[in-house]
Amino acid sequence: MKRTLLTFAAKAVFFAFAALGLASACAPDDNIGEGNGGDIAVPSVKIIPGESGEDYLTFTLTPENAAELRYLVVPASEQQYDAVGVMEDGEEADASDGGEYTVSGLEPSTDYLVLAAARNSDGLTSLLASAEMTTGAHVAVLPEITLGNVSVDGTSATFSYTLEAALSASYLCLASGESVPDAETILSDGTALTLDAAQETVEGLSYSTSYTIYAAAENADGYSEVASADFVTGDAPVVAPEVGDFYYSDGTWSGTLDATKTVVGVVFKSGPADSDKSDYSAAGLKTVNGFAMALKDVRDDSDIFSPKTGFQWTPSPLGVTSSDPEDFSGYYNTLRIKEAAEENFGSFSADNCAAVYYAVVYYEEEFTEAPVSSTGWFLPSLGQCREIFNLKTELDAAVTEAGGTTLYDFSGDWYWSSTETDESGTSVYKVNFIDGNFVVEKETGLSRLWKVRPVLAF
């Protein structure tokens, strides 16, 4: 089958002498056959209509006595051709046996004329042959777009896609939860997709954020359904905190104060400690990035006439914590004290372990919630208190910038640690921030009212 794309524009063709040639081909002539040894072979062509589609027509040409054969397909309303015009402007066909031909690029539901003419070796042109054919009605085919898997690399995402019957396609990448766009909005406001490609990369996204890719395609018949694919970008790379960094309620930290976030503490230790008995997996921490000190001492204002700023240790010995005055086992100590209180007193409360209770529970409920990515607040060990003292100037500056209160450095302003001196449970270490001195409080001293400054690990 021969296929031809219809690309011509119908035009008027006037041939003043065409009729003369045609007449000599058809009319009796006393001289035909004389002087040349016989009759002249008159050319002709027949058109047999074939299949009709919405944008194409198929037909068969059967020539006789033809040395040259040509054809045209024109709208029936614009036919202005004769045989000589077809021979000049038409598409060339096989003059020996014709064959089947297809002309495409036509308009649906339209009447067309198939025109053909032949010419013999003597230059004689046939009569014009014609056949009327009508293209089929248009069947709407909407485009389709399908999104494949999304692969994420930090703040960029690459997605694959396939298109069918599309003349154009676009996508939008929106944070999950935003309104779902329709196809028209995606095509007008989105980023264009290449029709001969299979994937696209979206860049400049935010870390740890849920997004949805919406895509749509368009052709002459209309819009496709909206395709979508959800994904979450990667976590931000962890930059180790430094002493004096601000620690925020979302579990992040920075060296420069971010006014758009809520500061809950300041970093006093970067990374894990070498001497630490704590098992932080209980708090869901796989890695300890550092330790942060709360912005304020615990203060109980439930009695407006006599607010509490100091709290007793316990009414009786426990003997369950680490006794190493140098270690960072405050979280370990706090958990052991809570367990001992529940076992010995039936509950963990302000009535039996006030200093630890106010650091762990009261501060969380009444002052500042600890980030979910941290251990939660606990009473620091003596080793942690001494580390804070060594960095007091730097920490007080950061606390002040964040709107907190500095550590007291007046005589008599002692702070409880969570470190007991031995397994007898008869004494506990306390520390002041005047000179970093630490003192053992024994037995009756456990009921003295000293300050509490919570810390946490993250």
HELIX and SHEET records of a PDB file:
HELIX    1   1 ALA A   18  CYS A   26  1                                   9    
HELIX    2   2 ALA A   76  GLU A   78  5                                   3    
HELIX    3   3 ALA A   83  ASP A   89  1                                   7    
HELIX    4   4 ALA A  183  ASP A  189  1                                   7    
HELIX    5   5 TYR A  280  ALA A  283  5                                   4    
HELIX    6   6 GLY A  330  PHE A  345  1                                  16    
HELIX    7   7 ALA A  354  TYR A  357  1                                   4    
HELIX    8   8 TYR A  358  TYR A  362  3                                   5    
HELIX    9   9 TYR A  363  GLU A  366  1                                   4    
HELIX   10  10 LEU A  382  ASN A  390  1                                   9    
HELIX   11  11 LYS A  392  GLU A  401  1                                  10    
HELIX   12  12 GLU A  443  SER A  447  5                                   5    
SHEET    1   A 4 LYS A   2  LEU A   5  0                                        
SHEET    2   A 4 GLY A  99  SER A 104  1                                        
SHEET    3   A 4 TYR A  56  GLU A  64 -1                                        
SHEET    4   A 4 SER A  44  SER A  52 -1                                        
SHEET    1   B 4 GLU A  91  ALA A  93  0                                        
SHEET    2   B 4 GLU A  68  PRO A  75 -1                                        
SHEET    3   B 4 ASP A 111  ARG A 119 -1                                        
SHEET    4   B 4 ALA A 129  THR A 134 -1                                        
SHEET    1   C 3 GLU A 144  ASP A 153  0                                        
SHEET    2   C 3 SER A 156  GLU A 164 -1                                        
SHEET    3   C 3 GLN A 199  VAL A 202 -1                                        
SHEET    1   D 4 THR A 191  ALA A 192  0                                        
SHEET    2   D 4 SER A 168  ALA A 175 -1                                        
SHEET    3   D 4 SER A 210  ASN A 219 -1                                        
SHEET    4   D 4 GLY A 222  TYR A 223 -1                                        
SHEET    1   E 4 THR A 191  ALA A 192  0                                        
SHEET    2   E 4 SER A 168  ALA A 175 -1                                        
SHEET    3   E 4 SER A 210  ASN A 219 -1                                        
SHEET    4   E 4 ALA A 227  VAL A 232 -1                                        
SHEET    1   F 5 TRP A 253  SER A 254  0                                        
SHEET    2   F 5 PHE A 246  TYR A 248 -1                                        
SHEET    3   F 5 VAL A 263  SER A 270 -1                                        
SHEET    4   F 5 GLY A 290  ALA A 294 -1                                        
SHEET    5   F 5 VAL A 455  ALA A 457 -1                                        
SHEET    1   G 3 TRP A 414  GLU A 420  0                                        
SHEET    2   G 3 SER A 427  ASN A 432 -1                                        
SHEET    3   G 3 PHE A 438  LYS A 442 -1                                        
END                                                                             
